[in-house]
Amino acid sequence: MAISSKQRASRSSRSPRTAQAMAVPRKNRSPWAWLGWGVAFATVSAVSLGLGMSLSLMTPSRQSNGALSGGWGELFGRGFQYGLARPINVLVMGVDLEPNARGYDHESLNGRSDTILLARLNPDQDSITVLTIPRDSRVEIPGYGMQKINAANAFGGAPLATQVVSHTLNYVPVDRYIRISTQAFRELVDLIGGVEVNVPVRMKYTDNTQKLFIDLQPGLQTLNGDQAEGFVRFRHDGLGDIGRAQRQQILLKALQKKIANPLMLAKLPQLYQVMQQYVDTDLSFGEMMAILQFGLGTSSKNINMLLLPGQFSGDGYDASYWLPNYEAIDRLVARHFFEKDASWSGTESVDPKGLKIAIQNATNSDQAGQALADFLMAQNYRNVYLDSEWSHPEAKTQVIAQQGDREAAVAMLINLGLGNVAKDLVEVDATGSFGSDITIRIGSDWRSFVPANF
């Protein structure tokens, strides 16, 4: 589906600022440089704040080469410490190595991108925002027509991929990129001893051509590298590529929690070996350290995870696509990826009672979900529904801003008399009920903060 004239007019109101990729020489890289690149990949993916802290204790705080390369001195702070002078956007792509590739080289990562994330590091708000772009998103690729967005890296490498992502997101500037092999992902998970995630449903699938063998039972468990890859690549849960995107975000959170353990310091040499083989980036060492230092000071509460708005293609297309909703994308981008201004703030007020609210029961009480639905209905919230039961009990209640609108979720809690706990309850990610504006996943603590008449 081509972009409509109305959408093109809206998007052309901003001047294009597509970034050009800047190649970094790959010879004579020091171990510290490789290690810095690997850790910063995880940082901008919101998974390794704790590991970054360990690395910072072992890395000289001065700049090894004086002024930063590539004319980026105005972006990254100078002097004794590294720092971010303004918000930056980093494109992170997980790529399958080309067939017959021998270890790592630049060309081996010119395949289709299985994972596409745009990470915004914003020092003005002390926040990290990660937008997941489904690989099946149907977009226009210059010179190739309408294609799935994951083909951009295969057609033209990182430069074309950054151009396509920028255009899709209303010309958001893409300042730098990181490409990493999916093989590195598997090895990283095994290296840290696996990750604990909740597998929501039985997952069983075999694809001999892709050498993909998935066999997971539902429930909370620790997954090894192969199992974790199967968890995020499984496509047979009714949500296809969107289910994959949601599980990518679940796994990123699990990685963040696991790698934050100071015991991971002992894994640094092995991490270096993994990243040396499978990472390609145009970030310099100094830029990497600036990202690293910023990640150390960012609270997990200020890490937002978003999903590209859109809908499934349905019949009438040559393949299964995710069709971007450009009006919704422009609102999301304005709220999270551009500096706010009077003409393009994206922060219009929303009546919380008109929001579509899903309830997931993650307690041991069969009646808890219905009780919350009844309470909301009594408060004139009419667009409320019960989602499927959560597969295991949760200790804490979560209020998930599924569409990225934290302000709307906070407004709902304030309206319900729960403003005092809004900061602790609201999370911005896309792991809730698909299609909802807000998902309330009630945990065993729900009675401690609800009004007395609940």
C-alpha positions in Angstrom: 0.0 0.0 0.0 1.6 3.3 -1.1 1.7 6.3 1.2 -1.4 8.4 0.7 -1.1 12.0 -0.6 -2.3 13.2 2.8 0.4 11.2 4.6 3.0 12.4 2.1 2.0 16.0 2.7 2.2 15.5 6.5 5.6 13.9 6.2 7.0 16.4 3.7 6.4 19.2 6.2 9.7 18.2 7.8 12.9 18.5 5.9 14.7 15.2 5.3 17.6 14.6 7.5 18.6 11.1 6.6 22.1 10.3 7.9 24.9 8.9 5.8 26.6 5.8 7.2 30.3 6.4 8.0 32.6 3.4 7.7 35.0 2.7 10.4 38.3 0.9 9.6 38.2 -2.7 10.8 41.9 -3.4 10.9 44.1 -3.0 13.9 41.2 -2.8 16.3 42.2 -3.1 19.9 40.5 -5.5 22.2 39.1 -2.6 24.2 37.5 -1.1 21.1 35.9 -4.4 20.2 34.6 -4.9 23.7 33.3 -1.4 23.8 31.3 -1.9 20.6 29.9 -5.1 21.8 28.8 -3.7 25.1 27.3 -0.6 23.6 25.3 -2.7 21.2 23.6 -4.2 24.2 23.3 -0.8 25.9 21.4 0.8 23.0 19.3 -2.3 22.9 18.5 -1.6 26.5 20.0 -4.8 27.8 23.4 -4.2 29.5 23.4 -1.3 31.8 25.0 -3.3 34.6 27.6 -4.8 32.3 28.5 -1.4 31.0 29.1 -0.3 34.6 31.6 -3.2 35.0 33.4 -2.2 31.8 33.6 1.4 32.9 35.6 0.4 35.9 38.2 -1.2 33.7 38.3 1.4 30.9 40.5 4.5 31.0 38.3 7.6 31.4 40.3 9.7 29.0 39.8 9.7 25.2 42.5 7.6 23.7 42.7 9.5 20.4 42.0 13.1 21.5 39.2 14.8 19.6 36.5 12.5 18.3 36.5 11.4 14.7 34.0 12.2 12.0 33.2 15.7 13.0 31.1 14.5 16.0 32.9 16.5 18.7 29.9 18.8 19.1 27.7 15.7 19.7 29.8 13.9 22.3 31.3 15.8 25.3 35.0 16.5 25.4 37.3 16.4 28.4 37.9 13.9 31.2 34.5 12.1 30.8 32.5 11.1 27.8 29.0 12.4 27.5 26.0 13.0 25.2 25.4 16.6 24.3 22.1 16.0 22.6 19.7 13.1 21.7 21.0 10.6 19.2 19.3 7.8 17.3 21.1 4.5 16.7 19.8 1.8 14.3 20.4 -1.7 15.6 20.0 -4.7 13.2 20.2 -8.4 13.9 21.3 -10.0 10.6 21.6 -13.6 9.5 25.1 -14.3 8.2 25.3 -14.8 4.5 25.5 -18.5 3.4 29.0 -19.9 3.4 30.3 -16.9 5.5 33.5 -17.7 7.3 33.3 -15.9 10.6 32.9 -12.1 10.5 33.5 -9.7 7.7 31.6 -6.6 6.4 30.0 -8.4 3.5 28.7 -11.3 5.6 26.3 -9.0 7.4 24.7 -7.8 4.1 21.7 -10.2 4.5 18.1 -9.6 5.4 17.7 -8.0 8.9 15.8 -10.4 11.1 15.6 -7.8 13.9 15.3 -4.0 13.4 15.4 -1.6 16.4 15.8 2.2 16.5 17.2 3.3 19.8 17.0 6.9 20.9 19.3 8.0 23.8 18.0 11.3 25.1 20.1 13.1 27.7 17.6 15.9 28.1 15.1 13.4 29.5 17.5 10.8 30.8 15.7 8.2 28.8 16.3 5.4 26.3 13.5 4.6 23.8 13.6 1.5 21.6 11.3 1.2 18.6 10.8 -2.3 17.2 10.2 -2.3 13.5 8.6 -5.6 12.3 10.7 -7.1 9.6 7.6 -7.7 7.4 6.7 -4.0 7.3 5.8 -3.1 3.7 7.7 0.0 2.7 9.1 1.7 -0.3 12.8 0.9 -0.9 14.4 3.3 -3.4 15.1 1.4 -6.6 13.3 -1.7 -5.6 9.6 -0.6 -5.1 7.4 -1.9 -2.3 9.2 -4.5 -0.3 9.5 -5.9 3.2 11.7 -3.6 5.2 14.1 -6.4 6.1 15.3 -6.5 2.5 16.8 -3.0 2.6 20.0 -4.2 4.3 20.3 -7.0 1.7 19.8 -4.6 -1.2 22.1 -1.8 -0.1 23.7 -2.6 3.3 23.5 -0.3 6.3 23.4 3.0 4.2 20.2 1.9 2.4 18.7 0.5 5.6 19.2 3.7 7.5 17.7 5.7 4.6 14.6 3.5 4.5 14.1 3.5 8.3 14.4 7.3 8.3 11.9 7.9 5.6 9.4 5.4 7.2 9.6 7.3 10.4 8.9 10.8 9.0 12.6 11.5 8.3 13.9 10.8 11.8 17.7 11.2 11.6 19.6 8.0 12.0 22.9 9.0 13.5 24.7 5.7 13.6 24.1 2.0 13.1 25.1 -1.3 14.6 24.7 -4.6 12.8 25.2 -7.9 14.7 24.8 -11.5 13.6 22.1 -13.6 15.1 24.8 -16.1 15.8 26.3 -13.6 18.3 22.9 -13.4 20.0 22.8 -17.2 20.6 26.3 -17.2 21.9 25.7 -14.2 24.2 22.7 -15.9 25.8 24.7 -19.1 26.4 27.7 -17.1 27.7 25.6 -15.5 30.5 24.0 -18.8 31.5 20.7 -18.4 29.8 17.8 -16.0 30.4 14.6 -16.4 32.4 11.4 -15.6 30.5 7.7 -16.6 30.6 6.8 -18.7 27.6 3.1 -17.9 27.2 2.0 -20.9 25.1 3.3 -24.2 23.8 5.8 -23.5 21.0 6.6 -26.3 18.6 7.8 -25.8 15.0 10.4 -27.3 12.7 11.9 -25.8 9.6 14.7 -27.9 8.2 15.7 -25.4 5.5 16.4 -22.7 8.1 17.7 -25.2 10.6 15.1 -24.0 13.1 13.9 -26.5 15.7 11.5 -25.0 18.3 10.1 -27.1 21.2 9.1 -25.0 24.2 6.7 -25.7 27.0 4.6 -22.9 28.5 5.7 -21.3 31.8 8.5 -19.4 33.5 11.9 -21.0 32.6 15.5 -20.4 31.7 16.2 -20.6 28.0 19.6 -21.3 26.4 20.8 -19.6 23.3 19.0 -21.9 20.8 15.8 -21.9 22.8 15.9 -18.1 23.1 16.3 -17.8 19.4 13.3 -20.1 18.9 11.3 -18.0 21.4 11.7 -14.8 19.4 11.5 -16.4 15.9 8.3 -18.5 16.5 5.6 -17.2 14.2 2.6 -19.5 14.8 0.8 -17.9 17.7 -1.8 -16.0 15.6 0.2 -12.8 15.7 3.0 -13.7 13.2 5.7 -11.0 13.0 4.0 -8.9 15.7 4.2 -11.8 18.2 7.9 -12.0 17.3 8.3 -8.3 18.0 6.6 -8.6 21.3 8.8 -11.5 22.3 11.9 -9.6 21.3 11.0 -6.9 23.8 10.3 -9.6 26.5 13.8 -11.1 25.8 15.5 -7.7 25.9 14.1 -7.1 29.3 15.2 -10.5 30.5 18.7 -9.9 29.1 18.9 -6.5 30.9 18.0 -8.1 34.2 20.5 -11.0 33.7 23.5 -8.9 32.5 23.0 -6.3 35.2 24.4 -8.8 37.7 28.0 -7.7 38.7 29.1 -11.4 38.4 28.9 -10.9 34.6 32.3 -9.0 34.9 34.0 -12.3 34.7 32.5 -12.9 31.3 34.1 -9.9 29.6 36.9 -11.8 27.8 34.4 -14.2 26.3 32.1 -11.3 25.3 35.0 -9.7 23.5 35.6 -12.9 21.5 31.9 -13.1 20.5 31.6 -9.5 19.5 34.9 -9.5 17.6 33.5 -12.0 15.1 30.0 -10.7 14.6 29.6 -6.9 15.0 29.7 -4.2 12.4 29.2 -0.5 13.3 30.1 3.0 12.3 30.4 4.1 15.9 33.9 5.2 16.9 35.3 4.1 20.2 34.8 7.5 21.8 31.2 7.6 20.6 30.7 4.1 22.0 32.0 5.2 25.4 29.6 8.2 25.4 26.7 5.9 24.8 28.0 3.6 27.5 28.3 6.3 30.1 24.8 7.6 29.3 23.4 4.1 29.7 24.9 3.8 33.2 22.9 6.7 34.4 19.5 5.7 32.9 17.0 4.1 35.2 15.1 1.1 34.0 11.9 3.1 34.6 13.1 5.5 31.8 13.5 2.7 29.2 10.6 2.8 26.8 9.9 0.1 24.2 7.6 0.8 21.3 6.2 -1.1 18.3 5.7 0.4 14.8 2.0 1.1 14.5 0.2 -0.7 11.7 -2.0 -3.6 10.8 -1.8 -7.0 9.2 -2.2 -7.0 5.4 -4.8 -9.8 5.1 -5.9 -10.9 1.6 -5.0 -9.1 -1.6 -1.2 -9.0 -1.2 1.5 -11.2 -2.7 2.8 -12.0 0.8 2.0 -11.5 4.5 2.9 -7.9 5.4 2.7 -5.5 8.3 1.2 -2.3 6.8 2.5 0.8 8.6 -0.1 3.3 9.8 1.7 6.5 8.9 -0.6 8.9 10.8 -0.1 6.9 14.0 3.6 6.6 13.2 3.9 10.4 12.9 2.2 10.8 16.3 4.4 8.3 17.9 7.6 9.7 16.4 6.6 13.2 17.3 6.1 12.1 20.9 9.3 10.0 21.3 11.8 10.9 18.6 11.6 14.6 17.9 12.1 17.6 20.2 8.7 18.9 21.3 7.6 22.2 19.8 4.3 24.1 19.6 3.5 22.9 16.1 4.4 19.2 16.4 4.2 18.1 20.0 2.2 14.9 19.5 1.0 15.3 23.1 -2.7 16.1 22.6 -4.8 15.4 25.6 -6.7 12.1 25.7 -9.8 11.3 27.6 -8.7 8.2 29.6 -12.3 6.9 29.7 -12.2 6.5 26.0 -9.2 4.3 26.0 -9.3 0.6 25.0 -8.2 -1.2 28.2 -7.3 -4.9 28.4 -7.0 -6.8 31.7 -4.7 -9.7 32.1 -5.1 -11.7 35.3 -1.7 -12.6 36.7 -2.9 -13.6 40.2 -4.0 -16.8 41.9 -7.5 -15.5 42.1 -9.9 -16.5 39.3 -12.1 -13.5 40.1 -9.5 -10.8 40.2 -9.7 -9.9 36.5 -13.4 -9.6 36.5 -13.4 -7.6 39.7 -11.1 -5.0 38.1 -13.2 -4.9 35.0 -16.3 -4.3 37.2 -14.6 -1.5 39.0 -13.5 0.3 35.8 -17.0 -0.1 34.4 -18.4 1.5 37.6 -16.1 4.5 36.9 -17.6 4.9 33.4 -14.8 3.1 31.6 -16.7 1.4 28.8 -14.1 0.0 26.5 -12.7 -2.7 28.8 -12.2 -6.3 28.1 -10.6 -9.4 29.7 -7.6 -10.7 27.9 -6.3 -14.3 28.2 -5.1 -15.3 31.6 -1.4 -14.8 32.2 0.5 -18.1 32.4 2.0 -17.6 35.8 1.4 -15.3 38.8 3.2 -12.0 39.0 4.1 -10.3 42.2 3.7 -6.7 40.9 0.9 -5.1 38.9 1.9 -3.5 35.6 0.1 -0.8 33.7 1.5 -1.1 30.1 1.1 1.8 27.7 0.8 -0.4 24.7 0.8 2.4 22.1 3.6 4.4 23.8 1.3 7.0 25.4 2.6 7.2 28.9 0.7 10.4 29.6 -2.7 8.7 28.8 -1.9 5.8 31.2 -0.9 8.2 34.0 -4.1 10.2 33.3 -6.1 7.0 33.8 -4.5 6.2 37.1 -4.9 9.8 38.3 -8.6 9.6 37.3 -8.9 6.5 39.4 -7.3 8.1 42.4 -4.0 6.2 41.9 -1.8 9.1 41.0 0.5 8.3 43.9 1.6 5.0 42.4 1.5 6.0 38.7 5.3 6.4 38.5 5.9 2.8 39.7 3.1 1.1 37.8 3.3 2.6 34.2 5.6 1.0 31.7 6.0 1.9 28.1 6.3 -1.2 25.9 4.4 -3.3 23.5 4.2 -6.6 25.4 0.6 -6.2 26.5 -2.6 -7.2 24.7 -2.3 -6.5 21.0 -4.7 -3.8 19.9 -5.2 -2.3 23.4 -4.3 1.3 24.3 -3.5 0.2 27.9 -3.0 -3.3 29.3 -3.4 -3.8 33.1 -1.6 -7.0 34.2 -2.7 -7.3 37.7 -0.3 -9.0 40.2 -0.6 -10.2 43.7 -0.1 -6.7 45.1 -3.2 -5.3 43.5 -5.2 -5.0 46.8 -2.4 -2.8 48.3 -3.1 0.2 46.2 -6.6 0.1 44.8 -9.4 2.2 46.3 -11.2 0.7 49.3 -14.4 0.1 47.3 -12.6 -1.9 44.7 
